[in-house]
Amino acid sequence: MSEPPKLVVVLSENWTLTPPRDLRALVRMAVEAEAAGADAVMVSEHLALGPRSNAEGEPVNPREYALPGNQPPETPWPSSIVLLSAIAAATTRIRLAASAIIAPLRHPIELAKELATLDLLSEGRLVVQPTVSWHRDEYEALGVPFDRRGELLDEHLAAWQVLWRDSPASFNGRHYRFEGVYAEPKPFRPEGPRLWFGGRSLHPPLLRRLVAYGHGFNPLGQPTADDLERLRNALAAAGRDLGEIELVGGTRAEFASAEGVADLEPALATIPPQLARGFRSFCLKPSQFSDDPAEVGALCARVVDYLATLA
């Protein structure tokens, strides 16, 4: 029998389920998810939102996923690294997915140190999904050139490898340079945390990053068969195999109204077709299916039990 598919519990954006200032509730949800057999919890981030963050209109139902352009400016986004550190201290097994880390908004030495520390604290349970994100206002507020964000991310990724591996570490990029620095402690593994990548489309820079650094592919939406074939071929050209990449799928709730939660069964029914395409991990946001925090553990257990039937 094959290993059962994995449940990734999304902790961000659950503000219809828990009060936005009760961050301990998210830690409790992570503990309950671990006890229920979930494989990972996921936390996303923004450092700041500007007045145009909802330029494409807000969700009809507040339980829907936050997407580019649909977020009210006052949407709470707690620090993902701080929150995952609290979860790391309260759990022992569950993986900690920082998705997505907007790398260009920081200096690579600072971010590499924070990620390495969290990875060591959690004994190698950290998964990082670096991204350039989408919100120009956020970049402008921090004085970071929005149109250079792809270049900045590429230099982050290269610099992280050096910082996590070498002591002293040196890097000479177009945007970041450092010579002979000691960034200790190193991550739990010499190669650093596992890295996922994702986006709305498998554009050339994303494909390049996946091949060079990726351990997982967590797309926004469903990639096409052509996307997966392109990824397979690019990996093969680099001496890698698609089997090395954790393909991360998900569930999408169907809301009958603007107020209520969705039924779980139709969302679970979307998993077997994804499983047939090679996806093995599946994201689920509890607030889409319950308004009661006391039900989160049972909800996770129910999904884990269902996934076990698909092994």
KAPEWO-V286338 format. One line per field, one symbol per residue. ss: DSSP state (H for helix, E for strand, C for the rest). A space follows every 50 residues. Layout:
# KAPEWO-V286338
ss->???
This chain:
# KAPEWO-V286338
ss->CCCCCEEEEECCCCCCCCCCCCHHHHHHHHHHHHHHCCCEEEECCCCCCC CCCCCCCCCCCCCCCCCCCCCCCCCCCCCHHHHHHHHHHHCCCCEEEEEE EEHHHCCHHHHHHHHHHHHHHCCCCEEEEEECCCCHHHHHHHCCCHHHHH HHHHHHHHHHHHHHHCCCEEEECCCCEEEEECCCCCCCCCCCCEEEECCC CCCHHHHHHHHHHCCEECCCCCCCHHHHHHHHHHHHHCCCCHHHCEEEEE CCCCCCCCCCCCCHHHHHCCHHHHHHCCCCEEEEEHHHCCCCHHHHHHHH HHHHHHHHCCC
